[in-house]
Amino acid sequence: MPNAFDPNNPPFDRLTGPEMETLRKALDIGYFRPGEVIVAQGAPAEALHVVIKGVVEERDGEEVTALLGPKDCFDGRALVQGRSGSAFAAREETLCYLLPRQVALNLIQANPRFAAYFYLELSRKLDAMAREDEDTRVGSLMRARVSDMNLYPASFVDAADTIETAGRRMRDVDSNALFVRDGERIGLITGMNLSKALILDRTPLDAPVGPLAHYNVVSLAPDEFIYSALTLMTKTNKRRVAVHDGKTYVGILDDIQVLSFLAGNTRVVAGRIDRAATLPDLAAAAREIGGQVGVLRRQGVKVEVIAEIVSDLNRRLFAKTFELLAPAPIRDGACLVVMGSEGRGEQTVRTDQDNALILSDPVEEAVLDGFRRDFTAALESFGFAACPGNVMVRNPAWSQTVDAYTTMFHHWVAMPDEHSHMNVAILYDAVAVAGDAALLARTKAELIETVRGRSAFMVHFARSIDAFPMALGFFNKLVTRDGHGDAVDLKKGGIFPIVHGVRSLALERGLTETSTATRIQRLIDLGTFNRDFGRELTQSLYFLMTLRLDSRLASAGASGVLVRPADMSSTQRDLLRDAFQVVKQFREIVRRHFNLGAF
């Protein structure tokens, strides 16, 4: 029984105490000479090997694909699959721990977390990790602070103010509760208190609110936990508590807000957008969209669902802004579109604007300029920064007629410059959010027809998948960026190659779907690649998007594209390598499909 075996070495750190004892009792040690084949390619593995000393080569035919050193293990997949997909040979004198095949299989069957390490399918690994993280997510949700909430404002009226005054104040501050100041006493009054006084007690509108207020106010601090607020409400039988920072009242918290925070209130936000009558109303609703992302993630909602919800809320916001600002000639004869990740429905956090306007007929220049200016300014006031590339309604090039767009397409394809391929990609991802959607359908059809059969253009378009180096280096090592905390770039290394590679294949086929996952499914149906690989590609995209979102939430809105493998769990690092391996395979598929090596 080797006592030197490290129980903290992944994946063995996932075993329970009794399971580790079973492993230790079954372990043996093997010696392998330089050049000796330990597991042949295509052969079954009789044991799980863990390198103690030396170096083992993993080979695909004659190609060395990885070097394994101390604490690395192999070939677990051969244990599960029945045969090895690679050959493993000692490069130098090597010692390995040997765990007999049947013992390893028993542990795999008994422990799903341990088993996940050996699964070939990324989707099964992700399912296992989701189960592992469920308790952590619930715990983090309950550890949220009162300061994380959207509190009702601390708005005051005097006890001598009238019921009418209080009612108007509630409307102005969009709150159903106010503080009442009566000398040294501070009380609370609600919209229900006012309604009962007027309807049931026939109290006049000009009666003072002081007698209607409740002065036994219960308060808590902004840094208290959400569960503390729930506990306090339960103990005191209060539906509302005041929030006091030690010096002054900073807000009011009610039970509906707490329950909405715990359960998510995206439908409430959607309703506020739909009911908005002014730009300030929309601005208030827009501020709540970002907060929903953190709530949904803490609940364990999958990243693709979060992206769908955020996209829906943002599109409602854009549509309502269009409705409020567009003059009749534009409202009745134009289509507002969003593009890029917003168009694909893959945006989880607010970034810069990517939008355009498609007109059925020319509009008077002064009218069009006014709308361009006002619409972009409104979105900026909502927190959507101006696009660095000026791809937005404010730019005349992105607010013109279908015919003008068609002329521009021909120019992009016939005489492409550094921006042409990016412009095609952005517009190909567009979806209509307001106005006449048929205008976008016509415009996209013209775009697809313009590039159809232009093989040289499509080759150069697809070559952008190689714009950034692979995040998986030689011997399957994660490539980190020095100077950035040894971090991996999720967008450049994985998300962009998947999105753009799929976009290139879809555009060549003339597909009209916009989301990357839907495009992958259509490409599977068309036989571009098999269903299993398509599923792995989709899961890899979602996993990378999840890591990116978690990084942004943890860094309070920073870029979120760089993550440090050292900060990840062993499971996450395994999954990250697997995802980047899928990206690597996909890049090769795209290269071969478009024969990029010839250019």
Sequence and secondary structure as in RCSB ss.txt:
>XXXX:A:sequence
MPNAFDPNNPPFDRLTGPEMETLRKALDIGYFRPGEVIVAQGAPAEALHVVIKGVVEERDGEEVTALLGPKDCFD
GRALVQGRSGSAFAAREETLCYLLPRQVALNLIQANPRFAAYFYLELSRKLDAMAREDEDTRVGSLMRARVSDMN
LYPASFVDAADTIETAGRRMRDVDSNALFVRDGERIGLITGMNLSKALILDRTPLDAPVGPLAHYNVVSLAPDEF
IYSALTLMTKTNKRRVAVHDGKTYVGILDDIQVLSFLAGNTRVVAGRIDRAATLPDLAAAAREIGGQVGVLRRQG
VKVEVIAEIVSDLNRRLFAKTFELLAPAPIRDGACLVVMGSEGRGEQTVRTDQDNALILSDPVEEAVLDGFRRDF
TAALESFGFAACPGNVMVRNPAWSQTVDAYTTMFHHWVAMPDEHSHMNVAILYDAVAVAGDAALLARTKAELIET
VRGRSAFMVHFARSIDAFPMALGFFNKLVTRDGHGDAVDLKKGGIFPIVHGVRSLALERGLTETSTATRIQRLID
LGTFNRDFGRELTQSLYFLMTLRLDSRLASAGASGVLVRPADMSSTQRDLLRDAFQVVKQFREIVRRHFNLGAF
>XXXX:A:secstr
  TT  TTSTTGGGS HHHHHHHHHH EEEEE TT EEE TTS  SEEEEEEES EEEEETTEEEEEE TT EE 
HHHHHHSS SSEEEESSSEEEEEEEHHHHHHHHHH HHHHHTT S HHHHHHHHHHHHHHHHHHHHHT BGGGS 
 B   EEETTSBHHHHHHHHHHHT SEEEEEETTEEEEEEHHHHHHHHHTS   TTSBSGGGSB    EE TTSB
HHHHHHHHHHHT SEEEEE SSSEEEEEEHHHHHHHHH  HHHHHHHHHH  SHHHHHHHHHHHHHHHHHHHHTT
  HHHHHHHHHHHHHHHHHHHHHHH  HHHHSSEEEEE HHHHHT   S  B  EEEEESS   HHHHHHHHHHH
HHHHHHTT B  TT  STTSGGGEEEHHHHHHHHHHHHHS  TTHHHHHHHHHT EEEEE HHHHHHHHHHHHHH
HTT HHHHHHHHGGGGSS  SB GGG B  BTTTTSBEEHIIIIIHHHHHHHHHHHHHHT    SHHHHHHHHHH
TTSS HHHHHHHHHHHHHHHHHHHHHHHHTTSS   EE GGGS HHHHHHHHHHHHHHHHHHHHHHHHHTGGG 
